[in-house]
Amino acid sequence: MTLNFESIADELLQSGLFDSQWYSENFPDAALSGLPPLTHFLRVGMRLDRDPGPLFDAHYYLTIYPDVRAAGFHPLIHYLRFGRTEGRQAARPATLVAEAVEQTSVSSDGRSLLLREAKDAFGLRGLEPNAPRAILVNAPTDRDWTTALSVVNSLTGKHDLFVLGPLLAFRLDDLPASVLSVTDVGLADEVGNARGFVRLAASGALDGYESLLWLSPADALEPSAPANATEIATQGALFEKDANWGMAGQSIASPLPDNAVLASIIATAMSRIGFNRENVDAPFASDWAIWLKPLLLRALGLGLAPDEMIASASTGQAYPGRTAVLQLLALIGREAGMDTRTLSTQFPEGQGRAIKTLAFYLPQFHPIPENDRWWGKGFTEWSNVTRARPMFQDHYQPRYPADLGFYDLRLEDVQIAQAQLTREFGVHGFCFHYYWFNGKKLLNHPIEQMYRSRKIDTGFCVCWANENWSRSWDGQNREILIEQHYSLESNIALIRELIPMMKDPRWVRHQGKPVMLVYRISIIPNWLQTAHLWREECRKAGLGEIHLCAVRFALETLQGQPEEHGLDAYVLFPPHEAGRQDIRHDLADLAPDFRGEVFSYEAAIDTDRMRHVEGYEWPVHRGAMLAWDNSARRTNNAVIFHGATPYSFRRWMKTIVEQEALHNPTDESLIFINAWNEWAEGTYLEPDQRWGKTYLAAFRSAVDSVPMAQLVPPPSTILPAEDGTDETTIP
């Protein structure tokens, strides 16, 4: 049905159904748009099936009047022109209307149950998990609901229930006490399709769960066969313990080679996500009960659009939505190094390995006078990030933050939130880039704020970023903004500056020794003497021995063993020394003014893996990058490693941890990730608009998937300040 939304303005106003204040309060994007509430509703809200006010419920109307949906009518238009005169209900009866999105229902046995409603993207994004497991029930009919409940009743543990279907028509009293909440997420998917599932998966509402069970009884391969609820529950108990098991079902299917429509859908989706389109043959779980790791879900929304998942207008052929989703999920799992299977595997037993992972941390997210002078008033790294633009097809730019927003590191609350993320996902702490220029400190506020605070509860150490600052952002000798000048006196002053922080219980230690990094030791005169003096200063200060490391910088390859350079270990810091396979010739619509370089992220992973297959040349701490793309800093002269996704990063991290178990003679691994927040270089663990927390989840999943690998939680602020306050004084 084609509508001229503007033409119904008078009808809507005369009906009394539109409430501008209610609409603005319930849909904040309306106020942000700058449009009058009625205009926004007509142009945007109606297309999203939003309600005009509390007196009309579009979802309820379509649920209880399926003939309206079948006829293709917009629910509000139907009610205004036909429903009112026919005596149809515009909204839930008053006894069922909630005053908010969430309400608590008390069942017949006195048990309270959280009821939630999330019918659009904003509602879905606001949901928070109440239990470790999510269950999505697609139930067009009461029979489907009853079949799904037979499985829910067989499960142990706690769960949140999401329902696609006429929830109001179902008996909630039959739900077991293990269900902590029930969320109405919209209309049921028709048999063979999965529009509602993709909309929910892409929203991020399921990201925080450990597992997802997707139940759609109407899609059973043998509808007449009884549900094997016990078998599904038993499979789930094993599935949830196996981090390498991405997708499980009662049976495994193979792609149909002669289905051209499905093949085209999958190829297009793979390209949109950023995967290689050449190998799309992967077995996938089938039947009506599917177990999934939520890590796999975020990519669905990039590859498939719900509004595309409709029957062909020319042929009437049904869209193979459910099959496409299942096949795509298996391919996403394969990209992440995760299995699709029906049975669990056995884990070998052996000695545990402690994994401490540090993310390099850029402090340039607050203004300083020097940057004001060099780049303009108020400059921070966000100034670079917002100016990026895509240089070729499927080039992910610009990149915008999600959960933490465009933050200012002058605020302690920002660092508290960052620390909470490290604890949630098992990152041991941050390695701050530390800027010291012969006694002059730049961007030192964040690390000093962390040291003073007893609330920023994560680990930290520093890497002396001892290179020039230049306008080209490459540390070289062109257009220098501030230059490094070295002396033994200045170098000793640096370690004395850091020693009080190194005594903090949160300072990262390796094998009991405080960790200290230097970015480029090759350009420091008298480096060996500096290293010796640093160790002496730390001993005199009561710190004992330190663990001194240097980054292997690509332009100044360090020869020989670390001890020959006064070090305990090298640190790998991709993209330095990363494999570089030029793929510019493979790119579509490359900008004619682009003069930079584009390399394969997959080739970088493969090169790193092969380099260490036989072991390590020297004591080394491995490193990985989440991506690399400095378009925000260098525009059309950027260096880009294309093809990075959370799933390829997971494979890289998993390989590193596996090789650590094989080749590292100690029982503790120190691994570095580039980076926590290098937004202008396209490599960050922090949540963004495209992937949410998927990179963080991929990191944790990678380590959890390696037998005996154990993430070491961040060190804590367990010691109070000496004066009894919440802060420590920096001398």
Order of alpha helices (4+ residues) and beta strands (2+ residues): alpha-alpha-alpha-alpha-alpha-alpha-alpha-beta-beta-alpha-beta-alpha-beta-beta-alpha-beta-alpha-beta-beta-alpha-beta-beta-alpha-alpha-beta-beta-alpha-alpha-alpha-beta-beta-alpha-beta-beta-beta-alpha-beta-beta-alpha-beta-beta-beta-alpha-beta-beta-beta-alpha-beta-alpha-beta-beta-beta-alpha-beta
